[in-house]
């Protein structure tokens, strides 16, 4: 997969949009985006998303019709997604027919609202005709901020936007929880039972109608080429995820301050996974996933004796605790460490997404030695646009996590492009049956790889991600894996482009952090100071080269950075 793909656009009068496969993206009126996107989704009983294949596109001056069919996961929907430009606004219609019965958690239209609406007042129209005044949440909302939606109205500078929904009852979730740059309005409220069955021959018909009164003012253009960095305490430790790919392991030099290794006690491979990580000769950040065998936790604790371990955490494998370190899991871990005669910092949080930390933090004990969460930007969508837009949302996640930690260290990662496991699966997931690592373990069975892992632009993205996440209070950042298809090196040990970024970032560990905001989410900088020497890393995620001015105390430098690249600068 190439990093950027050019997408066709469609225009009708004042309306325009970009067609990104099956997604109607950046829906704009008079050149100003009012909706991030509208798309149809087909999701199975484990929330996996079937591909929606676009077989044919037909366009006229006033219509755009996508002839689509779902593919995979046992789904067999076919039909159309149709856009109609009308005098009163723009309408998107969905008409899908099931070729065979299908159990689904969601099949229908979803609407994405831009994150720039944070804090903007809105009015919700309910199906019974009543209304409610509310607002798009400013902080990342753990639960649905708006429910029982038949329509939404809000103001933007110069205009009023109204979106009406038909064909089902809709509700909203804050997708910034997953570092998506959007609020999502979707159909079939989660309070209703799922999965539900769509029978063979049954049709799913929904529509979204967008009306804009007035002409939205163009967004104000800030000086997007000036970044001001300020002191932020200690530069975070930089770690890698332990490789989960099959043996044989290549011989590679350590990068960073340690490895994050997950030990799933419900599988036979955990002793081999720990041994391979320990052989890397770097300190370990150990994450234990509890199993049904109570003795396995004692065995795992005993196995840590004599190893260089930074910290340890325990997670429930699922059910109500949703992959978080709840009180019983943490108590069991501490008891096992005591029996093994080991004293280590015990941290806890969520191993899946910030979502679970945001929603389930009441389950965490209040005496943890640190809080942890992870970042997986390509959870709901897989386009590079999503990947780039995620970085600014990562800043929100890091800031909110530090607020929750209330002075205790925050540990973020491993950052991975795609999910390392399906945290919402309702059925058994793939797992190794052998005790060795000839087939790998963990994410090798349950995760998803991405071809952009080897893209040159991923190095710049990694620097930008670290710059967004490294807010004061974040003690460590972990990225990817040490080698393998999810790694910074191939399975033979050959460097991927992201390896250079991780080495540069790791050089800052132990120094004084220099951090700052990105004016536009596309250019980012992070730095560290040791004595009189100051080092900066400047990343450009834009499609064009940028000339960036960096302000650090009394020093100002202007740096040219190529598109999709980063630069090392010594002051």
For each residue, the residues with C-beta under 8 A, 3 or more apart:
1: 450 451 452 455
2: 5 455
3: 384 452 455 456 457 564
4: 384 543 564
5: 2 20 383 384
6:
7: 18 19 20 25
8: 18 19
9: 16 17 18 19
10: 16 17 18 19 59 64 83
11: 15 16
12: 15 16 61 62 64 85 90
13: 85
14: 29 30
15: 11 12 27 28 29 85 90
16: 9 10 11 12 26 27 28 29 31
17: 9 10 24 25 26 27 28 64 83
18: 7 8 9 10 24 25 26
19: 7 8 9 10 23 24 25 57 64 66
20: 5 7 23 25 37 383 385
21: 52 54 383
22: 39 40 52 53 54 66 68 81
23: 19 20 37 38 39 381 383
24: 17 18 19 27 37 38 39 64 81 83 92
25: 7 17 18 19 20 36 37 385
26: 16 17 18 33 36 37
27: 15 16 17 24 33 34 35 36 37 38 90 210
28: 15 16 17 31 32 33 34
29: 14 15 16 32 34 90 159 212 215 216
30: 14 215 216
31: 16 28 218
32: 28 29 156 216 217 218 219
33: 26 27 28 36 114
34: 27 28 29 156 161 210 212 216
35: 27 38 111 112 113 114 163 210
36: 25 26 27 33 112 113 114 181 182
37: 20 23 24 25 26 27 111 112 182
38: 23 24 27 35 92 109 110 111 112 208
39: 22 23 24 52 81 109 110 112
40: 22 52 68 81 94 96 108 109 110
41: 49 52 106 107 108 109 110 186
42: 49 50 52 70 73 75 77 96 102 104 106 107
43: 47 48 49 50 104 105 106 107
44: 47 48 50 73 74 75 102 103 104 105 195
45: 103 104 105 194 195 426 427
46: 105 422 424 425 426 427
47: 43 44 105 106 422 424 425
48: 43 44 73 422
49: 41 42 43 73
50: 42 43 44 70 71 72 73 75 77
51: 70 71 72
52: 21 22 39 40 41 42 68 69 70 71
53: 22 68 69 70 71
54: 21 22 57 66 67 68
55: 67 68 69
56: 66 67
57: 19 54 64 65 66 67
58: 63 64 65 67
59: 10 63 64 65
60: 63 64
61: 12 85
62: 12 84 85 86
63: 58 59 60 82 83 84 85
64: 10 12 17 19 24 57 58 59 60 82 83
65: 57 58 59 80 81 82 83
66: 19 22 54 56 57 80 81 82
67: 54 55 56 57 58 79 80
68: 22 40 52 53 54 55 77 78 79 80 81 96
69: 52 53 55 76 77 78 79
70: 42 50 51 52 53 73 75 76 77 78 96
71: 50 51 52 53 75
72: 50 51 75
73: 42 44 48 49 50 70
74: 44 100 102
75: 42 44 50 70 71 72 98 102 104
76: 69 70 98 99 100 102
77: 42 50 68 69 70 96 97 98 99 102 107 204
78: 68 69 70 96 97 99
79: 67 68 69 94 95 96 97 203 204
80: 65 66 67 68 93 94 95
81: 22 24 39 40 65 66 68 92 93 94
82: 63 64 65 66 92 93 94 95
83: 10 17 24 63 64 65 90 91 92 93
84: 62 63 90 91 92 93
85: 12 13 15 61 62 63 90
86: 62 89 90 91
87:
88: 211
89: 86 162 209 210 211 212
90: 12 15 27 29 83 84 85 86 209 210
91: 83 84 86 207 208 209 210
92: 24 38 81 82 83 84 109 207 208 209 210
93: 80 81 82 83 84 205 206 207
94: 40 79 80 81 82 108 109 167 204 205 206 207
95: 79 80 82 203 204 205
96: 40 42 68 70 77 78 79 107 203 204 205
97: 77 78 79 201 202 203 204
98: 75 76 77 101 102 198 199 200 201 202 203 204
99: 76 77 78 200
100: 74 76 200
101: 98 197 198 199 200
102: 42 44 74 75 76 77 98 107 197 198
103: 44 45 195 196 197
104: 42 43 44 45 75 107 194 195 196 197 198
105: 43 44 45 46 47 194 195 196
106: 41 42 43 47 110 186 187 188 194
107: 41 42 43 77 96 102 104 198 204
108: 40 41 94 167 168 186 187 188 204 206
109: 38 39 40 41 92 94 165 167 186 187 206 207 208
110: 38 39 40 41 106 184 185 186 187
111: 35 37 38 163 165 170 184 185 186 208
112: 35 36 37 38 39 175 180 182 183 184 185
113: 35 36 117 136 182 183 184 185
114: 33 35 36 117 181 182
115: 118 176 181 182 183 392 393
116: 219
117: 113 114 120 122 136 154 183
118: 115 136 137 138
119: 135 136 137 138
120: 117 135 136 154 155 156
121: 133 134 135 154 155
122: 117 133 134 135 136 146 152 153 154
123: 131 132 133 134 152 153 154
124: 131 132 133 134 146 148 149 151 152
125: 129 130 131 149 150 151 152 153 164
126: 129 130 131 132 148 149 150
127: 148 150 169
128:
129: 125 126
130: 125 126
131: 123 124 125 126
132: 123 124 126
133: 121 122 123 124
134: 121 122 123 124 145 146
135: 119 120 121 122 138
136: 113 117 118 119 120 122 145 154 183
137: 118 119 140 141 145 174 183
138: 118 119 135
139: 400
140: 137 174 176 177 354 358 396 397 400
141: 137 144 145 173 174 177
142: 174 177 355 358 359
143: 173 359
144: 141 147 171 172 173 190
145: 134 136 137 141 172 173 174 183
146: 122 124 134 149 152 171 172 185
147: 144 171 172 189
148: 124 126 127 169 171 189
149: 124 125 126 146 152 165 169 170 171 172 185
150: 125 126 127 164 165 166 169 170
151: 124 125 162 163 164 165
152: 122 123 124 125 146 149 162 163 185
153: 122 123 125 160 161 162 163
154: 117 120 121 122 123 136 160 161
155: 120 121 159 160 161
156: 32 34 120 159 160 161 216 217
157: 216 217
158: 214 215 216 217
159: 29 155 156 212 213 214 215 216 217
160: 153 154 155 156 212 213 214
161: 34 153 154 155 156 210 211 212 216
162: 89 151 152 153 210 211 212 213
163: 35 111 151 152 153 185 208 209 210 211
164: 125 150 151 208 209 211
165: 109 111 149 150 151 168 170 185 187 206 207 208
166: 150 206 207 208 209
167: 94 108 109 187 204 205 206 207
168: 108 165 187 188 206
169: 127 148 149 150 187 188 189
170: 111 149 150 165 185 186 187 189
171: 144 146 147 148 149 185 186 189 190
172: 144 145 146 147 149 183 184 185 186
173: 141 143 144 145 177 183 184 186
174: 137 140 141 142 145 177 183
175: 112 178 180 181 182 183 184 380
176: 115 140 179 180 181 182 183 393 396 397
177: 140 141 142 173 174 353 354 355 358 359
178: 175 353 354 355 376 377 379 380
179: 176 354 375 376 377 390 393 394 397
180: 112 175 176 184 377 379 380 381 386 389 390 393
181: 36 114 115 175 176 386 389 390 392 393
182: 36 37 112 113 114 115 175 176
183: 112 113 115 117 136 137 145 172 173 174 175 176
184: 110 111 112 113 172 173 175 180 380
185: 110 111 112 113 146 149 152 163 165 170 171 172
186: 41 106 108 109 110 111 170 171 172 173
187: 106 108 109 110 165 167 168 169 170 206
188: 106 108 168 169 192 194 196
189: 147 148 169 170 171 192
190: 144 171 194
191:
192: 188 189 196
193: 196
194: 45 104 105 106 188 190
195: 44 45 103 104 105
196: 103 104 105 188 192 193
197: 101 102 103 104
198: 98 101 102 104 107 202 204
199: 98 101 202
200: 98 99 100 101
201: 97 98
202: 97 98 198 199
203: 79 95 96 97 98
204: 77 79 94 95 96 97 98 107 108 167 198
205: 93 94 95 96 167
206: 93 94 108 109 165 166 167 168 187
207: 91 92 93 94 109 165 166 167
208: 38 91 92 109 111 163 164 165 166
209: 89 90 91 92 163 164 166
210: 27 34 35 89 90 91 92 161 162 163
211: 88 89 161 162 163 164
212: 29 34 89 159 160 161 162 216
213: 159 160 162
214: 158 159 160
215: 29 30 158 159
216: 29 30 32 34 156 157 158 159 161 212
217: 32 156 157 158 159
218: 31 32
219: 32 116
220:
221: 224
222: 519 520
223: 226 519
224: 221 519 520 522 523
225: 519 523 546 547 548 549
226: 223 519 548 549 551
227: 516 517 518 519 523 524 525 538 548 549 550 551
228: 516 517 550 551 552
229: 514 515 516 525 526 527 536 550 551 552
230: 514 515 516
231: 512 513 514
232: 470 471 472 512 513 514 515
233: 472 473 512 513
234: 475 510 511 512 513
235: 470 508 509 510 511 512 513 528
236: 470 474 475 476 477 509 513
237: 256 257 258 310 475 476 477 509
238: 255 256 257 466 476 477 478 479 502 505 506 508 509
239: 256 257 258 259 260 285 413 414 476 477 478 479
240: 255 256 258 259 260 414 478 479 480 481 482 487 488 502
241: 244 259 260 261 413 414 416 478 479 480 481 482 486 487
242: 259 260 261 262 273 276 277 280 284 481 482
243: 249 276 481 482 483 484 487
244: 241 273 440 441 442 443 444 447 481 484 486
245: 440 444 481 483 484 485 486 487 491
246: 437 438 439 440 444 491
247: 276 436 437 438 440
248:
249: 243 276 279 437 483
250: 483 489 491 492 493
251: 493
252: 482 483 489 493
253:
254: 280 281 282
255: 238 240 482 488 499 502 503 506
256: 237 238 239 240 282 502 505 506 509
257: 237 238 239 282 283 310 476 506 509
258: 237 239 240 282 283 284 285 310
259: 239 240 241 242 277 280 282 283 284 285 482
260: 239 240 241 242 284 285 287 413 414 478
261: 241 242 273 274 277 284 285 286 287
262: 242 273 287 288 289 351 442
263: 270 273 274 286 287 288 289 300
264: 267 269 270 289 291 317 431 441 442
265: 270 288 289 290 291 293 296 297 300
266: 289 290 291 292 293 317 431
267: 264 270 291 431 432 441
268: 432 433 434 435
269: 264 272 273 432 434 435 436 437 441 442
270: 263 264 265 267 273 274 296 300 441
271: 274 275 299 303 435
272: 269 275 276 435 436 437 441
273: 242 244 261 262 263 269 270 276 277 437 441 442
274: 261 263 270 271 277 278 284 286 300 303 304 307
275: 271 272 278 279
276: 242 243 247 249 272 273 279 280 437
277: 242 259 261 273 274 280 284
278: 274 275 284 307
279: 249 275 276
280: 242 254 259 276 277 482
281: 254
282: 254 256 257 258 259 308
283: 257 258 259 308 309 310
284: 242 258 259 260 261 274 277 278 307 308 309 310
285: 239 258 259 260 261 309 310 311 312 411 476 478
286: 261 263 274 304 309 311 312 313
287: 260 261 262 263 312 313 314 315 351
288: 262 263 265 297 300 312 313 314 315 333
289: 262 263 264 265 266 314 315 317 351
290: 265 266 297 314 315 316 317 329 332
291: 264 265 266 267 296 317
292: 266
293: 265 266 296
294: 297 298
295: 298 299
296: 265 270 291 293 299 300
297: 265 288 290 294 300 301 314 332 333 336
298: 294 295 301 302 336 339 340
299: 271 295 296 302 303
300: 263 265 270 274 288 296 297 303 304 336
301: 297 298 304 333 336 337 339 340 342
302: 298 299 305 340
303: 271 274 299 300 307
304: 274 286 300 301 307 309 312 337 340 342 344
305: 302 340 341 342
306:
307: 274 278 284 303 304
308: 282 283 284
309: 283 284 285 286 304 312 344
310: 237 257 258 283 284 285 345
311: 285 286 344 345 346 347 369 370 411
312: 285 286 287 288 304 309 333 337 344 345 346 347
313: 286 287 288 325 330 333 346 347 348 349 351 372
314: 287 288 289 290 297 325 329 330 332 333 348
315: 287 288 289 290 321 323 324 325 329 348 351
316: 290 319 320 321 322 323 324 325 326 328 329
317: 264 266 289 290 291 323
318: 321 322 323 423
319: 316 322
320: 316
321: 315 316 318 324 326 329 360 363
322: 316 318 319 350 352 356 359 360 423
323: 315 316 317 318 350 351 352 356 423
324: 315 316 321 348 349 350 351 356 357 360 361 363 364
325: 313 314 315 316 329 330 347 348 349 350 364 365 368 372
326: 316 321 329 330 360 363 364
327: 330 331 363 364 365
328: 316 331 332
329: 290 314 315 316 321 325 326 332 333 348
330: 313 314 325 326 327 333 334 346 348 364 365 368
331: 327 328 334 335 365
332: 290 297 314 328 329 335 336
333: 288 297 301 312 313 314 329 330 336 337 346
334: 330 331 337 338 346
335: 331 332 338 339
336: 297 298 300 301 332 333 339 340
337: 301 304 312 333 334 340 342 343 344 346
338: 334 335 341 342
339: 298 301 335 336
340: 298 301 302 304 305 336 337
341: 305 338
342: 301 304 305 337 338
343: 337
344: 304 309 311 312 337
345: 310 311 312 369 370
346: 311 312 313 330 333 334 337 368 369
347: 311 312 313 325 368 369 370 371 372 409 411
348: 313 314 315 324 325 329 330 364 365 368 370 371 372
349: 313 324 325 357 361 364 371 372 373 401 411
350: 322 323 324 325 353 354 355 356 357 360 372 373 374
351: 262 287 289 313 315 323 324 372 374
352: 322 323 355 356 374 376 419 421 423
353: 177 178 350 356 357 373 374 375 376 379 423
354: 140 177 178 179 350 357 358 373 374 375 397 400 401
355: 142 177 178 350 352 358 359
356: 322 323 324 350 352 353 359 360 423
357: 324 349 350 353 354 360 361 371 373 401 404
358: 140 142 177 354 355 361 400
359: 142 143 177 322 355 356
360: 321 322 324 326 350 356 357 363 364
361: 324 349 357 358 364 404
362:
363: 321 324 326 327 360
364: 324 325 326 327 330 348 349 360 361 368 371
365: 325 327 330 331 348 368
366:
367:
368: 325 330 346 347 348 364 365 371 408
369: 311 345 346 347 408 409
370: 311 345 347 348 405 408 409 410 411 475
371: 347 348 349 357 364 368 401 404 405 408 409 410 411
372: 313 325 347 348 349 350 351 410 411 412
373: 349 350 353 354 357 397 401 410 412
374: 350 351 352 353 354 412 413 414 415 416 420
375: 179 353 354 390 394 397 412 413 415 416 465 469
376: 178 179 352 353 379 415 416 417 418 419 420
377: 178 179 180 386 387 390 394 417
378: 381 382 386 387 417 418 419 450
379: 178 180 353 376 418 419
380: 175 178 180 184 386
381: 23 180 378 386
382: 378 386 418 450
383: 5 20 21 23 386 387
384: 3 4 5 387 388 452
385: 20 25 388 389
386: 180 181 377 378 380 381 382 383 389 390
387: 377 378 383 384 390 417 452 461
388: 384 385 391 461 521 522 541
389: 180 181 385 386 392 393 521
390: 179 180 181 375 377 386 387 393 394
391: 388 394 395 461 464 465 468 518 521 524 541
392: 115 181 389 395 396 468 518 521
393: 115 176 179 180 181 389 390 396 397
394: 179 375 377 390 391 397 398 465 468 469
395: 391 392 398 399 468 469 471 517 518
396: 140 176 392 393 399 400
397: 140 176 179 354 373 375 393 394 400 401 412 469
398: 394 395 401 402 410 412 468 469 470 471 474
399: 395 396 402 403 471
400: 139 140 354 358 396 397 403 404
401: 349 354 357 371 373 397 398 404 405 410 412 474
402: 398 399 405 410 471 472 473 474
403: 399 400 406
404: 357 361 371 400 401
405: 370 371 401 402 408 409 410 473
406: 403
407: 473
408: 368 369 370 371 405
409: 347 369 370 371 405 473 474 475 476
410: 370 371 372 373 398 401 402 405 473 474 475
411: 285 311 347 349 370 371 372 474 475 476 478
412: 372 373 374 375 397 398 401 415 469 474 476 477 478
413: 239 241 260 374 375 476 477 478 479
414: 239 240 241 260 374 420 478 479 480 481
415: 374 375 376 412 465 469 477 478 479 480
416: 241 374 375 376 419 420 443 447 480 486
417: 376 377 378 387 450 452 453 486
418: 376 378 379 382 447 448 449 450
419: 352 376 378 379 416 422 423 447 448
420: 374 376 414 416 442 443 446 447 486
421: 352 425 429 442 443 446 447
422: 46 47 48 419 425 429 446
423: 318 322 323 352 353 356 419
424: 46 47
425: 46 47 421 422 429
426: 45 46
427: 45 46
428: 431
429: 421 422 425 445 446
430: 445 446
431: 264 266 267 428 445 446
432: 267 268 269 439 440 441 445
433: 268
434: 268 269 438 439
435: 268 269 271 272
436: 247 269 272
437: 246 247 249 269 272 273 276 440 441
438: 246 247 434
439: 246 432 434 444 445
440: 244 245 246 247 432 437 444 445 484
441: 244 264 267 269 270 272 273 432 437 444 445
442: 244 262 264 269 273 420 421 445 446 447
443: 244 416 420 421 446 447 481 486
444: 244 245 246 439 440 441 447 484
445: 429 430 431 432 439 440 441 442
446: 420 421 422 429 430 431 442 443
447: 244 416 418 419 420 421 442 443 444 486
448: 418 419
449: 418 453 485 486
450: 1 378 382 417 418 453
451: 1 454 455
452: 1 3 384 387 417 455 457 458
453: 417 449 450 458 480 485 486 487 496 498
454: 451 458 490 496 497
455: 1 2 3 451 452 458 497
456: 3 459 497 564 565
457: 3 452 460 461 497 541 564 565
458: 452 453 454 455 461 462 496 497 498 501
459: 456 462 463 497 498 500 501 565 566
460: 457 463 464 501 539 540 541 564 565 566
461: 387 388 391 457 458 464 465 539 541
462: 458 459 465 466 479 498 501 502 505
463: 459 460 466 467 501 504 505 524 526 537 538 539 566
464: 391 460 461 467 468 518 524 539 541 566
465: 375 391 394 415 461 462 468 469 479
466: 238 462 463 469 470 477 479 501 505 526 537
467: 463 464 470 515 518 524 525 526 537 539
468: 391 392 394 395 398 464 465 518 524
469: 375 394 395 397 398 412 415 465 466 474 477
470: 232 235 236 398 466 467 474 477 513 515 526
471: 232 395 398 399 402 474 515
472: 232 233 402 513 515
473: 233 402 405 407 409 410
474: 236 398 401 402 409 410 411 412 469 470 471 477
475: 234 236 237 370 409 410 411
476: 236 237 238 239 257 285 409 411 412 413
477: 236 237 238 239 412 413 415 466 469 470 474 505
478: 238 239 240 241 260 285 411 412 413 414 415
479: 238 239 240 241 413 414 415 462 465 466 488 498 502
480: 240 241 414 415 416 453 486 487 488 498 502
481: 240 241 242 243 244 245 414 443 484 486 487 488
482: 240 241 242 243 252 255 259 280 487 488 489
483: 243 245 249 250 252 487 488 489 490 491 493
484: 243 244 245 440 444 481 487 489 490 491
485: 245 449 453 491
486: 241 244 245 416 417 420 443 447 449 453 480 481
487: 240 241 243 245 453 480 481 482 483 484 490 491 496
488: 240 255 479 480 481 482 483 495 496 498 499 502
489: 250 252 482 483 484 493 494 495 496 499
490: 454 483 484 487 493 494 496
491: 245 246 250 483 484 485 487
492: 250
493: 250 251 252 483 489 490
494: 489 490
495: 488 489 499 500
496: 453 454 458 487 488 489 490 499
497: 454 455 456 457 458 459 500 501
498: 453 458 459 462 479 480 488 501 502
499: 255 488 489 495 496 502 503
500: 459 495 497 503 504
501: 458 459 460 462 463 466 497 498 504 505 537 566
502: 238 240 255 256 462 479 480 488 498 499 505 506
503: 255 499 500 506 507
504: 463 500 501 507 508 537 566 568
505: 238 256 462 463 466 477 501 502 508 509 526 537
506: 238 255 256 257 502 503 509
507: 503 504 528 535
508: 235 238 504 505 511 513 526 527 528 535
509: 235 236 237 238 256 257 505 506
510: 234 235
511: 234 235 508 528 529 530
512: 231 232 233 234 235 528 529 530
513: 231 232 233 234 235 236 470 472 508 526 527 528
514: 229 230 231 232 525 526 527 528 529 534 536 552
515: 229 230 232 467 470 471 472 526 527
516: 227 228 229 230 525
517: 227 228 395
518: 227 391 392 395 464 467 468 521 522 523 524
519: 222 223 224 225 226 227 523
520: 222 224 523
521: 388 389 391 392 518 541
522: 224 388 518 540 541 542 546
523: 224 225 227 518 519 520 538 539 540 541 542 546 548 561
524: 227 391 463 464 467 468 518 538 539 541
525: 227 229 467 514 516 536 537 538 539 548 550
526: 229 463 466 467 470 505 508 513 514 515 536 537
527: 229 508 513 514 515 534 535 536 537 552
528: 235 507 508 511 512 513 514 534 535
529: 511 512 514 533 534 535
530: 511 512 533 535
531:
532:
533: 529 530 570 571
534: 514 527 528 529 552 555 570 571
535: 507 508 527 528 529 530 568 569 570 571
536: 229 514 525 526 527 550 552 557 568 569 570 571
537: 463 466 467 501 504 505 525 526 527 566 567 568 569
538: 227 463 523 524 525 548 550 559 561 566 567 569
539: 460 461 463 464 467 523 524 525 561 565 566
540: 460 522 523 545 546 548 561 562 563 564 565 566
541: 388 391 457 460 461 464 521 522 523 524 564
542: 522 523 545 546 563 564
543: 4 563 564
544: 563
545: 540 542 560 561 562 563
546: 225 522 523 540 542 560 561 563
547: 225 558 559 560 561
548: 225 226 227 523 525 538 540 558 559 560 561
549: 225 226 227 556 557 558 559
550: 227 228 229 525 536 538 556 557 558 559 569
551: 226 227 228 229 555 556
552: 228 229 514 527 534 536 555 556 557 571
553:
554:
555: 534 551 552 571
556: 549 550 551 552
557: 536 549 550 552 569 571
558: 547 548 549 550
559: 538 547 548 549 550 567 569
560: 545 546 547 548
561: 523 538 539 540 545 546 547 548 565 566 567
562: 540 545 565
563: 540 542 543 544 545 546
564: 3 4 456 457 460 540 541 542 543
565: 456 457 459 460 539 540 561 562
566: 459 460 463 464 501 504 537 538 539 540 561
567: 537 538 559 561
568: 504 535 536 537
569: 535 536 537 538 550 557 559
570: 533 534 535 536
571: 533 534 535 536 552 555 557
